[in-house]
Amino acid sequence: MTIVESSPVDGAAPAGPPLLRVTDLVKEFALTGGLVRRRVGTVKAVSGVSFDVDRHQTLGVVGESGCGKSTTGRCVLQLLTPTSGSVEFEGVDLVGLGNRELRALRPRMQIVFQDPFASLNPRMTVESIISEPFRVHGRYKVDERARVKELMRLVGLRPEHVNRYPHEFSGGQRQRIGVARALALDPDLLVLDEPVSALDVSIQAGVVNLLEELQEALGLAYLFIAHDLAVVRHISDVVAVMYLGKIVEMAPSDELYENPAHPYTQALMSAVPVPDPRVQRQRERIILPGDPPSPVDPPSGCRFRTRCWHRQELQDAGTDTSICAEQEPLLEIHSSRGIGHQAACHFPEVREVV
């Protein structure tokens, strides 16, 4: 996994160009109102996001609801057209491609949606659902039934159930059907849009383990979008934390979880429950005041400053924090931490979150 503007870990030479490179991605939506539905504002869903995803690796994207995670994933696949920026897949910028050129690349980039029931047509059998990509891309052959059964075995389902309908499966099994459909055309990249958030905890573990096994067996790259930090840590090589349309911290997974430098990341970490009740009772919980600002009118300077508990601590200690309101912090290397640890904060400070 390559982190934008960072150096190779331990001085190693880069393994080659990334499979996916996103640069200054922006997505805005028109906000309309009134009887004539005229434009009254702009929703700034994604504001200048940049990252790389290497082959066979996983980039986890975390943040609270409404931060722009899913919008970013859909822009990567061109399910939403970015307002500006570039999305390069193997050096080819997908933004602005014609339908024919984009259609030729789509088999190599697939998505698994959050809701394993809403994303499956209830009137289609499992065989029809998994084989649909073959028909869409003109690859349907007589032996595709055997391929469907092979995919069902691959994701841990019984191939003799190909004639069943989605409602005859559990939530975890339905999500496995969605994974099988995404794998039908042998993709290189999967965008996993909160693939386990709608499942019970015990079922989540099985699906996450399946994704890891598939990645190892098939050499897949993942863009894993979630709000569960524990799940993201388990599966990701690099983690990017988003807040109000921007990445505020990005680092290798272990480095970020052990040494969070951004106050928003630290607040998220403090909310993750610990299985030991005694430790959980003694933990310091960082409570963020108020609600997230509106993406229609984000705060000036640092977007997190209106809820930043660290800024308040600095002000109480007499530190001048006016720069937080005047200047937007850049996502840059945090010099006191390991190579590749980036934070967008004027006053980054590593704080252990027990």
C-alpha positions, -999 to +999 in steps of 0.1 A: +000+000+000+015+033-010+006+064+010+005+097-010+035+119-004+052+094+019+085+076+016+090+039+012+090+021+046+125+012+058+139+028+027+127-001+004+122+007-033+086+011-044+071-021-057+058-003-088+029+020-098-002+016-077-032-003-091-054+027-081-044+063-076-069+089-065-058+125-066-076+156-053-110+139-057-140+163-052-176+155-053-203+182-048-241+179-051-264+207-059-289+216-032-322+227-046-353+242-030-383+264-036-412+259-060-390+261-091-363+238-076-336+264-081-301+258-067-298+272-031-265+257-021-238+230-026-233+199-006-195+193-004-195+156+001-158+149-008-133+177-008-098+169-022-092+133-012-060+116-024-047+081-018-031+051-035-040+014-034-014-011-044-021-046-058-031-073-033-034-047-005-063-032+015-069+005+022-095+009+050-115+041+051-133+049+083-153+078+097-187+086+111-218+086+089-220+114+064-182+119+062-180+110+025-167+074+026-193+058+004-194+087-020-156+083-024-160+046-032-187+053-058-166+080-074-137+056-077-160+032-097-176+061-116-210+052-103-209+089-094-192+114-117-166+133-097-168+171-098-130+173-102-099+153-096-086+121-111-091+084-105-064+064-123-067+027-126-034+012-139-025+046-152-057+052-170-078+082-157-114+070-154-128+105-151-141+116-185-138+082-202-165+074-227-190+046-220-172+022-243-138+027-227-153+026-192-173-005-199-141-023-210-125-016-175-156-023-153-151-061-151-118-054-133-134-031-107-164-044-087-184-034-056-200-052-027-228-032-012-237-027+024-272-042+025-270-079+014-308-080+008-315-047-010-286-053-034-300-087-046-330-089-069-356-110-049-372-122-081-340-138-094-325-171-084-289-172-070-277-187-103-292-157-122-278-132-098-242-145-099-243-151-137-258-117-145-223-100-150-216-126-177-247-116-196-241-079-191-206-081-205-213-106-232-194-135-216-223-159-211-214-194-223-230-229-220-206-238-191-214-208-170-236-229-147-204-247-137-187-214-131-216-202-109-213-234-088-175-229-085-180-193-073-206-206-047-180-231-034-154-203-033-175-181-010-186-210+013-221-217-001-235-251-012-236-252-051-268-273-050-286-242-038-282-223-071-320-224-077-329-208-044-340-172-040-323-145-018-350-147+009-342-183+015-307-174+028-295-157+060-280-123+060-244-136+060-252-160+032-267-132+011-236-111+015-216-141+003-238-142-027-230-105-033-193-113-030-196-142-055-213-119-080-185-094-076-159-121-083-176-134-114-155-114-138-122-120-120-117-083-109-084-068-096-101-043-072-131-047-049-148-017-033-163-030-001-189-005+010-195-014+047-200-051+037-205-063+073-222-034+091-257-050+085-246-084+100-245-098+135-211-097+151-206-135+149-215-134+112-192-104+106-161-124+116-170-152+090-174-127+062-142-108+071-122-140+072-137-150+039-125-117+024-090-122+037-089-158+023-101-146-011-075-118-012-047-142-005-060-168-030-069-144-058-045-115-053-073-089-049-069-053-038-096-039-015-110-004-008-127-013+025-152+013+037-165+009+073-173+027+105-162-002+128-126+005+137-120-030+151-130-046+118-109-021+098-079-028+119-082-066+114-084-065+076-065-033+065-029-027+056-033+011+056-061+031+073-075+065+062-097+084+086-122+108+070-141+137+086-165+160+067-152+151+032-115+151+040-089+126+051-075+138+084-051+110+092-036+081+072-010+056+083-002+019+082-028+001+103-007-008+134+009+026+135-023+045+133-040+024+160-011+024+184-001+061+179-031+081+167-020+117+162-052+135+151-077+144+179-106+131+158-089+097+154-082+096+191-119+103+199-130+074+176-105+051+192-118+059+227-153+048+216-142+013+206-153-011+234-128-033+252-138-069+261-124-066+296-151-049+318-125-036+343-104-020+316-135-006+300-147+011+332-113+028+337-109+040+301-110+077+293-138+084+268-133+114+246-168+130+240-170+153+210-193+183+216-222+190+193-231+175+159-209+174+128-211+207+108-231+207+077-213+198+045-231+227+028-212+252+049-181+236+065-161+256+090-132+277+078-097+265+083-097+231+101-131+215+096-128+197+129-120+228+150-156+233+161-156+199+179-119+197+187-113+188+223-075+192+219-079+227+207-099+236+238-071+221+259-045+242+241-066+273+246-070+266+283-032+264+285-028+297+268-018+285+233-028+307+204-050+285+182-062+311+158-045+293+129-071+266+132-098+289+120-076+307+095-057+280+077-067+246+065-042+220+077-025+199+051-023+161+052+014+157+057+040+135+074+038+138+112+076+141+119+076+126+154+061+093+142+072+065+118+075+069+081+042+071+063+021+085+092+002+115+079-020+139+099-040+170+089-037+190+121-019+222+131-012+207+166-008+170+161+000+151+193+002+114+198-019+102+226-022+066+237-058+055+238-061+026+262 
